[in-house]
């Protein structure tokens, strides 16, 4: 249920409405816009007297929210959420570009790539320290050592770091060391992990599962937000269909759909979606045209020798070219890079 207040209601009047709502055993989510304030009621609202609330002199109307996701729902929060991550914004006028290798391999590798993508205009550095792999025999990442190397790259370049968490046991470490905590596609419905990161204050990059619907994706975001963490960034990275030419099928329609349903920022990962380096540039441009708030791109200095996902990685010079192209596309959408 949401309570929409009359335009230009001041803080004192909002407090009076909240006082009137406190008789009901529900939680409140207050969203203040430029002219209108919306109060979301979360919990069992069956006992809430809608007619009584509607008679409040500061209330415009009361609405029932039928969707199961509440805190991530645009009805609860009409204006776009802008997430601050490491001193930079995701979801604002400037497009966020997250770039770096699939996995951290050596100190020279990660620092060299970090320097290259920073010079080309990337706003964040990505790199896998703990790697979820389909095969137990594949490279699993440098783990704690990889995390330390990412921190060293951040110290040298100033780029905030984005890396994936695998276990609830690592939440405290990630909360202390990482700027954006990534929940990978395989863990999108790892509800214990979602609850744990929901207790942190760090931004969470939530990737869509390969076989999950948009509603399921938003419900996973709801788990995080229900824990008190509102800094969720959604990431579309392709879904599994009958098509086998690409690794996954990039669902760009999910971008405007989610933008309609939710206030959370959405970015796109064309690298993991396609598994092919030559498709990264056209789909990154398409993502910007579809309304994405940013892209995440895999960059490696020697893709042929990469320990993880070399075929989808682009070189630093290729990344520099893509950034030039994205700048023009961003301008068409009234955004900057």
Phi, psi and omega per residue, in radians:
X1 nan 2.464 3.068
X2 -2.229 2.520 3.104
X3 -1.986 2.022 -3.127
X4 -1.701 2.104 -3.116
X5 -1.501 2.844 -3.139
X6 -1.206 2.646 -3.105
X7 -0.974 2.483 3.054
X8 1.133 0.464 3.046
X9 -1.177 2.286 -3.064
X10 -1.531 3.066 -3.056
X11 -1.070 -0.677 3.137
X12 -1.126 -0.723 3.122
X13 -1.195 -0.638 3.081
X14 -1.087 -0.738 3.135
X15 -1.083 -0.640 3.121
X16 -1.169 -0.644 3.079
X17 -1.165 -0.762 3.134
X18 -1.079 -0.681 3.099
X19 -1.062 -0.672 3.132
X20 -1.208 -0.474 -3.115
X21 -1.479 -0.256 -3.054
X22 -1.180 -0.243 3.100
X23 -1.233 -0.282 3.134
X24 -1.705 2.509 -3.087
X25 -1.466 1.203 -3.142
X26 -2.404 2.791 3.062
X27 -1.625 2.714 -3.102
X28 -2.020 2.493 3.029
X29 -2.246 1.880 -3.052
X30 -1.703 2.193 3.105
X31 -2.106 1.986 -3.106
X32 -1.777 2.072 3.065
X33 -1.699 -2.981 -3.123
X34 -1.140 -0.658 -3.106
X35 -2.166 -0.470 -3.024
X36 -2.133 2.443 3.058
X37 -1.934 2.366 3.122
X38 -2.076 2.296 3.078
X39 -1.918 2.075 3.097
X40 -1.652 2.313 3.091
X41 -1.787 2.102 -3.070
X42 -2.023 2.286 -3.126
X43 2.219 -2.761 3.125
X44 -1.420 1.789 -3.084
X45 -1.693 0.201 -3.081
X46 -1.105 -0.483 -3.116
X47 -1.573 -0.040 -3.112
X48 -1.297 2.276 -3.127
X49 -1.520 1.672 -3.083
X50 -1.085 -0.704 -3.096
X51 -1.120 -0.714 3.137
X52 -1.140 -0.735 3.130
X53 -1.116 -0.679 -3.099
X54 -1.107 -0.430 -3.116
X55 -1.428 -0.122 3.100
X56 -1.071 2.325 -3.048
X57 -1.127 -0.275 -3.120
X58 -1.759 0.017 -3.076
X59 -1.719 2.250 3.089
X60 -1.421 -0.894 3.097
X61 -2.882 2.860 3.119
X62 -2.092 2.307 -3.092
X63 -2.221 2.577 3.028
X64 -1.601 2.319 3.082
X65 -1.720 2.003 -3.059
X66 -1.437 -0.449 -3.119
X67 -1.193 2.537 -3.124
X68 -1.232 -0.405 3.093
X69 -1.516 2.292 -3.030
X70 -1.961 -1.110 -3.056
X71 -1.107 -0.524 3.121
X72 -1.523 -0.025 -3.055
X73 -1.373 2.360 3.126
X74 -1.128 -0.441 3.095
X75 -1.124 -0.587 3.102
X76 -1.316 -0.499 -2.989
X77 -2.508 1.429 -3.002
X78 -1.038 -0.576 -3.100
X79 -1.544 2.621 3.140
X80 -1.054 2.431 3.033
X81 -1.475 2.349 3.042
X82 -1.963 2.089 -3.084
X83 -1.669 2.231 3.066
X84 -1.587 2.136 -3.100
X85 -2.294 1.949 3.128
X86 1.042 0.572 -3.136
X87 1.471 0.059 3.109
X88 -2.140 2.743 -3.044
X89 -1.815 2.534 2.993
X90 -2.200 2.100 -3.121
X91 1.961 -0.070 3.115
X92 -1.602 -2.752 -3.094
X93 -1.231 -0.509 3.141
X94 -1.530 2.248 3.121
X95 -1.235 2.395 3.082
X96 -1.546 2.264 3.074
X97 -2.088 2.006 -3.130
X98 -1.842 2.123 -3.036
X99 -2.441 2.636 3.102
X100 2.680 3.131 -3.058
X101 -1.325 2.762 3.071
X102 -1.034 -0.762 3.131
X103 -2.373 2.581 3.050
X104 -1.351 2.223 -3.073
X105 -1.961 -0.870 3.136
X106 -2.509 2.887 3.092
X107 -1.092 -0.858 3.116
X108 -1.050 -0.639 -3.119
X109 -1.100 -0.926 -3.027
X110 -1.245 -0.650 3.139
X111 -1.247 -0.671 3.102
X112 -1.097 -0.779 3.126
X113 -1.170 -0.703 3.129
X114 -1.040 -0.771 3.117
X115 -1.088 -0.738 -3.096
X116 -1.137 -0.826 -3.096
X117 -1.237 -0.542 3.079
X118 -1.119 -0.761 -3.137
X119 -1.122 -0.484 3.137
X120 -1.489 -0.144 3.068
X121 1.937 0.134 3.098
X122 -1.097 2.563 -3.121
X123 -1.791 -0.270 3.124
X124 -2.483 2.690 3.057
X125 -1.898 2.208 3.049
X126 -1.877 2.671 3.076
X127 -3.084 2.385 -3.116
X128 -1.550 2.174 3.030
X129 -1.750 -0.774 3.053
X130 -1.889 1.980 -2.984
X131 -1.891 2.102 3.001
X132 -1.425 2.096 -3.103
X133 -2.142 2.585 3.133
X134 -1.121 -0.693 3.132
X135 -1.694 2.351 3.101
X136 -1.212 -0.198 -3.116
X137 -1.664 -0.120 3.139
X138 -1.374 2.833 3.136
X139 -1.031 2.171 -3.051
X140 -1.735 0.088 3.137
X141 1.671 2.864 -3.140
X142 -1.467 -0.071 3.104
X143 0.984 -2.173 -3.044
X144 -1.032 -0.651 3.111
X145 -1.111 -0.714 3.108
X146 -1.085 -0.648 3.106
X147 -1.128 -0.696 3.101
X148 -1.139 -0.642 3.112
X149 -1.192 -0.628 3.065
X150 -1.111 -0.715 3.108
X151 -1.106 -0.658 3.102
X152 -1.139 -0.697 3.105
X153 -1.142 -0.666 3.088
X154 -1.120 -0.735 -3.132
X155 -1.107 -0.625 -3.091
X156 -1.405 -0.601 -3.033
X157 -1.837 -0.373 -3.067
X158 1.452 0.021 -3.140
X159 -1.385 2.243 3.006
X160 -1.073 2.585 -3.058
X161 -1.871 2.502 3.112
X162 -2.130 2.170 3.117
X163 -2.633 2.742 -2.993
X164 -1.545 2.416 3.061
X165 -1.760 2.523 -3.090
X166 -1.965 -0.479 -2.991
X167 -2.364 2.508 3.040
X168 -1.022 -0.438 -3.132
X169 -1.156 -0.340 -3.091
X170 -1.683 0.021 -3.034
X171 -1.050 -0.762 -3.122
X172 -1.080 -0.724 3.127
X173 -1.144 -0.779 -3.136
X174 -1.159 -0.669 3.139
X175 -1.060 -0.590 -3.123
X176 -1.430 -0.566 -2.932
X177 -1.901 -0.359 -2.948
X178 -1.941 2.536 3.125
X179 -1.473 -0.675 3.079
X180 -2.320 2.141 -3.141
X181 -1.600 2.124 -3.120
X182 -1.654 2.303 2.967
X183 -1.799 1.996 -3.076
X184 -1.272 2.926 -3.100
X185 -1.007 -0.659 -3.118
X186 -1.172 -0.403 -3.100
X187 -1.850 0.198 -3.092
X188 -0.997 -0.552 3.119
X189 -1.987 0.485 2.977
X190 -1.466 1.508 -2.939
X191 -1.157 -0.533 3.074
X192 -1.114 -0.721 3.113
X193 -1.177 -0.712 3.129
X194 -1.082 -0.709 3.120
X195 -1.115 -0.701 -3.114
X196 -1.160 -0.797 3.135
X197 -1.237 -0.370 3.065
X198 -1.153 -0.354 3.137
X199 -1.506 -0.145 3.119
X200 -1.560 3.033 3.070
X201 -1.913 0.043 -3.130
X202 -1.386 2.517 3.064
X203 -1.030 2.513 -3.112
X204 -2.067 2.128 3.044
X205 -1.619 1.914 -3.040
X206 -1.826 1.908 3.129
X207 -1.441 2.518 3.104
X208 -1.299 2.383 3.092
X209 -1.165 2.682 -3.051
X210 -1.138 -0.373 -3.104
X211 -2.227 0.488 -3.069
X212 -1.899 2.548 3.094
X213 -1.363 2.920 3.089
X214 -1.074 -0.712 -3.134
X215 -1.120 -0.731 3.104
X216 -1.093 -0.681 3.102
X217 -1.062 -0.821 3.132
X218 -1.185 -0.552 3.087
X219 -1.183 -0.573 3.049
X220 -1.163 -0.688 3.042
X221 -1.068 -0.622 -3.137
X222 -1.104 -0.652 3.087
X223 -1.018 -0.772 -3.132
X224 -1.164 -0.796 -3.089
X225 -1.215 -0.550 3.113
X226 -1.139 -0.426 3.094
X227 -1.405 -0.107 3.102
X228 1.939 -0.066 -3.125
X229 -1.729 1.914 -3.105
X230 -1.627 -0.044 -3.067
X231 -1.531 1.083 -3.111
X232 -1.747 2.322 3.072
X233 -2.052 2.137 -3.122
X234 -1.518 2.507 -3.139
X235 -2.306 2.025 3.033
X236 -1.477 2.174 -3.069
X237 -2.339 0.414 3.091
X238 1.646 2.559 3.127
X239 -2.172 2.825 -3.092
X240 -1.488 2.168 3.078
X241 -2.247 -2.966 3.124
X242 -1.364 -0.183 -3.139
X243 -1.301 2.324 -3.099
X244 -2.013 -0.023 -3.089
X245 -1.179 -0.633 3.049
X246 -1.921 2.845 -3.113
X247 -1.024 -0.861 3.070
X248 -2.321 3.092 3.042
X249 -1.858 2.019 -3.124
X250 -1.248 2.040 -3.097
X251 -1.612 1.422 -3.133
X252 -1.205 -0.365 3.085
X253 -1.128 -0.387 3.132
X254 -1.125 -0.470 -3.103
X255 -1.116 -1.019 3.117
X256 -1.163 -0.509 3.101
X257 -1.107 -0.862 3.141
X258 -1.145 -0.660 3.106
X259 -1.060 -0.556 3.110
X260 -1.319 -0.668 -3.059
X261 -1.482 -0.563 -2.967
X262 -2.285 2.753 3.091
X263 -1.638 -0.056 -3.066
X264 -1.320 2.574 3.079
X265 -1.181 2.623 -3.114
X266 -2.241 2.256 3.021
X267 -2.110 2.920 -3.056
X268 -2.202 2.444 3.114
X269 -1.977 1.588 -3.124
X270 -1.283 -0.315 -3.115
X271 -1.234 -0.969 3.138
X272 -1.214 -0.508 -3.118
X273 -1.110 -0.699 -2.997
X274 -1.823 -0.559 -3.085
X275 1.264 0.239 -3.093
X276 -2.392 2.177 -3.059
X277 -1.081 -0.579 -3.073
X278 -1.252 -0.248 3.121
X279 -1.628 -0.146 -3.059
X280 -1.115 -0.847 -3.079
X281 -1.075 -0.917 -3.110
X282 -1.102 -0.618 -3.104
X283 -1.398 -0.472 3.016
X284 -1.133 -0.747 3.105
X285 -1.132 -0.699 3.120
X286 -1.130 -0.619 3.124
X287 -1.101 -0.743 3.113
X288 -1.112 -0.735 3.127
X289 -1.135 -0.516 -3.135
X290 -1.383 -0.162 3.093
X291 1.861 0.207 3.137
X292 -1.116 2.637 3.130
X293 -1.550 0.008 3.120
X294 2.923 3.126 3.120
X295 -2.387 2.740 3.044
X296 -2.166 2.118 -2.969
X297 -2.214 2.359 3.122
X298 -1.513 2.219 -3.109
X299 -2.225 2.293 3.134
X300 -2.415 2.471 -3.102
X301 -1.303 -0.308 3.123
X302 -2.605 1.326 -3.048
X303 -0.951 -0.584 -3.113
X304 -1.117 -0.430 -3.117
X305 -1.930 0.178 -3.136
X306 -1.096 2.470 3.141
X307 -1.387 -0.163 -3.106
X308 -2.685 2.216 3.000
X309 0.945 0.746 3.079
X310 -1.040 -0.738 -3.079
X311 -1.042 -0.430 -3.120
X312 -1.705 -0.098 -3.088
X313 -1.474 2.499 3.066
X314 -1.884 2.777 -3.135
X315 -1.433 2.820 3.083
X316 -0.958 -0.738 3.084
X317 -1.084 -0.683 3.104
X318 -1.141 -0.652 3.100
X319 -1.112 -0.713 3.118
X320 -1.045 -0.693 3.111
X321 -1.151 -0.730 3.128
X322 -1.083 -0.688 -3.134
X323 -1.089 -0.654 3.079
X324 -1.101 -0.765 3.130
X325 -1.152 -0.735 -3.117
X326 -1.133 -0.555 3.124
X327 -1.052 -0.712 3.122
X328 -1.192 -0.707 3.129
X329 -1.170 -0.680 3.114
X330 -1.069 -0.704 3.140
X331 -1.083 -0.658 3.108
X332 -1.096 -0.510 3.140
X333 -1.631 0.141 -3.137
X334 1.279 0.475 -3.104
X335 -2.186 2.962 3.131
X336 -2.088 2.946 -3.118
X337 -2.222 nan nan
